[in-house]
Amino acid sequence: MTNDSYETLQKPLWVPRSVEETMQIYADWADTYEADVTNAGYATPDRIAQALVNFVQHDAKILDFGCGTGLSGQALVKKGFNNIDGVDISPQMLDIAHARDLYKTLWLGQPGDMTDIATGTYSAIVAIGVVSLGAAPAETLETLLSKLEPGGILAFSFNDPTLEDGSYDVVLDRCITSKTCKILFREHGDHLPGKGMGSDVIIVERT
């Protein structure tokens, strides 16, 4: 793809689609993904990593869920986190993440299947830009929370299209109402400022 691939992809990115379509988009985008989002000022990974410092020890075992090419892991390492595993459903993205040498373990996940993540393995799970419109469904929040023991931390983000859609906040509210989790931090800020897009950074604790 050319350097204008982000311009080509940005309209269909944040709309409902099949898993197969999503995987194809990221397979096609892998080679220029980092340049495209970096040029747009991709800010959410650094924002989440900064917020996480207040709630998670640097040596805590963290899962970078939907790690992609490793930009999220890179942001975590910059903030001093040093015990990170990563999983993604895109082999093309994982090839790039492997080369970064940021993760203790990296593996290829299967869409909708988290049986390879044992409950209580991780003190924190980070899902940056993953549980959002056009990517993982809203119910993924509940599944990720189920992989944490009480006191475990889940850090994630809702970009502006996801916030406007509202269905992801419905699931989050359900988790809070059922006392599955409580919100520790939520703040709106830059996501892709070069495209005029923001995101909510959200950190919850499993209760």
N, C-alpha and C positions, 0 to 999 in steps of 0.2 A: 504494500500500500504506500501511497505517497504521503508527504507531510501534511496534506490537507485532509487526511483520513478522518480526523476528529470532526471536522466540519461535515463530512459526509455522514458520519455515524451519529452525531449528537441528537438529531431528531428522533430516530427510532430507538435510542438507548433506553429512555425512561418511560416505556409503555409496556403493558402486559404482553408476554410472548411465551412460546414454548421453551422448554429446557434446551431442545435441539437447536433452536434459533439462537438462543443466548450463547451456547457453546460455540456455534459457528462464528458469531460476531467476534468473540474474544480470540478464537483461533486465527481469524483473518487480521485482527488488530494487534496481535502480540508484538510484532516487530517494531511498530511505531507507537505503541500505547504510552510508554513512558515519556517520550518526547512530546506527544500530543497533550497529555494531562499536565506535564510540567510546564509547558508553554502557556497553559491556561491557568497556571498558578495554584495547582492542586494543593490545598491547605489542610484538608481534613485529617490525613495521617498524623501530621505534626500536632494538630490540635488535640486529637485523642491521646497521643503519647504524653503530651504535657499534662492533660487532665488526669491521666492514669497514675502519674507519679504520686498524687495525693492519696491514693487508695490501695496501691499494690507495691509490695517490696520489690526491689530491683532483681533479686534472685528468685522470685516466684516463678513457678512453671506456667508459661503462657502459651495458649494456642492461638495462632494467627489464622483464623478461619476465613477462607477465601483470600489467601495471601497474594494471589496473582503473581506478578513479577518480583515481588519482595519490597515494594515501596513502603508498605505498612511496616514490615519487619525492620527496614532501615530506619524508619522514624522511631520505632521502639528502642533500637540499639543506641541511637543518638541520645536518648534520654536515660541510658544506663541499664536497660533491661537486657539480661544476658542468658536467659534460659527459655528460648522460644522454639516451638515447633510450628510447622506450617502445613496447610492442606488446601488444595484447590482442585476444581474439576477440569481445568484446562491444562493439558500436557504442554502446550506451547508456552503458556505463561510460566509453568513450573520449570521448564528448561532454563529460563532466564533467572528465576529465583535461585535455582541450584548454584548458578555461577556466582552469586553474591556472597556465599559462604556466611550467611547470617543465622541459619537455623540449625538446631541440634538434629532434627529429623524433618524431612519433607515427604509428603506422599500425595498420590493422586486419589482424590475422593470420588464417590459416585453420587450423582444428583439425588437428593432426597434420602440418602442412606447415611446415617451417622452411627451405625452399629460398631464402627471401628474406633469410636471415641468412648472409652469407658468412663462412666460417671465418677467424678472425683479425681480424675487424673490431673486436672488443671486447676490452679488457683484462680486463673482468669482466662476468659476467652475474649478475643478482640475480633470484631467483624466490621471492618472499615469499608463502607460503601457496598456492602454485600447484601444485607437484608433491606432491600429497597425495590421500588417499582422497576420492573424489567429485569430484575436479577432474582435473588432468592425470595420465596413467598413470605408473607408476614408471619405465618405460623412457625417459620424457622426460629423466631425468637423463643417460642415455648420449648422447642426441641433443644436449643442451645442452653437454656436455663436448666433443663432437666439433666444436663451433663455436668452441672456444678453441684457441689455440696453446699449446704447453708453457709453463708458467709462468702461464697465465691462471687467473683465480679464478672459482669458482662459489659463490654464497652462496644458501642456501635454508633451508627450515624444514619439519619434520615435526610436525604437531600431535598431541595425545594419541591421538585415534582412529587416526591413521596409524601411530603407534608401536605401538599395541596390535595393529593388523592384521599388521604384520611384513613384508609383501611388499615395501614400499618399502626397508626396510633390507636385504633380500636383494639387491636391485639395487645399492644403494650398496656393499655388501660385495663384490659381483662386480666392480665398478669398481675397488675398492681391491686386491683379489686379483690382478686382471689388470694392475695397475700403470698403469691409466688415470688415476688420481688418488690423492692422499694427503690425509688430513684435517689441516687446520691448526687448526681450532677446532670444538668441539662442546660445547654447554651447554644444559641444560634450564632453563626459566624460565617466566614468565607468557606466555600467548598471549591468552586472553580471561578474565582473572581474575574478571570479573563473572559468568562462567558456570562458574567452577571449572576452566578448561581451561588447560593449559600447552602448550609446544612446545619442541622441540629446535631451536636455531639452529645451522646447520652451514656451515662454510666449507671448501672443498676447493680444491686446486691441481691443475691439469692437468699430468700428468707426461709 
